[in-house]
């Protein structure tokens, strides 16, 4: 019996198998990129892809341009062709303040009411993050990707089809049977922060050029001549609009139009929302701004768009920008300035951190005159010299850092920075263990800098919370030789304090009262205050809950410590080393003798009995009775793992007030959602 063959001599079975594989792969791609809920492990996906590749290489007539094997099909190009955009790619006007946003809303209302729209009607807006990447227009004909172009000047862009095809979140073919004859979609190609960091680390290891920021990385990657190079860049895409359309009755609302795009397999930004009026816009701006550092990608503001497309049409555009949309920018996060000096700061653990003293510059809403260079390796890698012009970057509350030297502006005379051999504070040797990036002062608590940092940490709000004992006062106490260990704080007298500069009797008494108050603490705070390496707040809480008493913790060996959720070998070793040190035990004894005490830890019969033990939990929205940090600490103490993104691996979403996209996603994925009350019940 002969095998059935199709016209090109391909066995029907092989053709069927190829079709099935493509369908499977497309389904998994959709789950992965659109639903953000992977259905199979990466390795399994790769196996299916390889099977398809093998079939296609055996029967080349099976290959089609939209096969998932054909992402990196094209050979390098010698240059970029021009593309005329069928519909121009407009740009966005900017608002830099709330006032400018109010003015935008006023203009909208005036124009719309002149066009007959009831000015009382509340306007709905699409509010979305403004990604810092590269704008792209992608054309699908009969559902197949035919062309991708950069924005260029808005009228003419460059053909980057060969590169865009390598981006896995860009479908080569749209899902479904009801796809338009022609559909141009517009969006932003970007490099997520994690991918950017990983890419740069690996590039640096290979001695290649690193990217200054994710925006340059995205734009640069699209302009590669060889698509095989682009394919190695971790690029992603979010779509936010359309260009030319043929054969689709576009929905009335922008938000509904986007939902339709999503069903065709085009990825949207998960953090976009429909909001009401300017108030809704400003509220979104605040909320997104607060989450800016947690987002997986860089943004430089928020975009608001009138949701009704008939209103958009009435408003029209002016000089290449639509009147119906505006970008509300965040304060710039990068600026240029000059390095005046580089000094080494000594931290609590003796780590020497190079810090650049800068010509003051306004960035991210504050004036920056110091920026960290992290460690000596980073300083060498970036080759920062005194006299250089550098890019300083500031992200939210994070310490400003020197991102890069602008070599074009390097003056003829610069000074190279050397790691000091002796601690700039106490003169002890500086040691740098083999293979470690961090150099440390070997002086321990002999070093005044380390003592100051240890005391500052001990007194801080989340540790012993000694109100009024700030940096300046600690510096004075250490310099006057009044305080060597934390226990000395509790032995201070009014007379000693009054001998300090700018310290009257009243302030001295207030400080003693604050010290008195801080003696009553919790085991968790006390453990955190000790400043054991790698023991942060959450770990301190987990240790306190698990062991219940200081004695039990001190008696634990590394094995017993690792039984605590989230305590691994490194933390366990640091804890053991801390309690093995005689002078640490002495300080603890003295603190207890000075009256530091805490209530017994109420320990659940066993954390393993908690319904939250071992569960993966995501927090969203605002809880009314406890802060995000306290909720995280409580969950960690119960043995739960707190993560930031909802996926199929999430066991519970705890949703407070104003929960947004995470709640929607949890509901879509069927992840159980707890409100605050239910969470507190379970955490009892
Ligand atoms: O995230 C962005 N960068 C973004 C850019 C966005 N979310 N929406 C945008 N919307 C538009 C209009 C309203 C003109 C369709 C844009 C851009 N334009 C844009 N990106 C680059 C130039 C214009």
Boltz pocket constraint, residues with backbone or C-beta under 6 A from the ligand:
constraints:
  - pocket:
      binder: B
      contacts: [[A, 89], [A, 90], [A, 91], [A, 92], [A, 128], [A, 129], [A, 130], [A, 131], [A, 132], [A, 133], [A, 135], [A, 151], [A, 188], [A, 240], [A, 241], [A, 303], [A, 305], [A, 322], [A, 325]]
      max_distance: 6.0
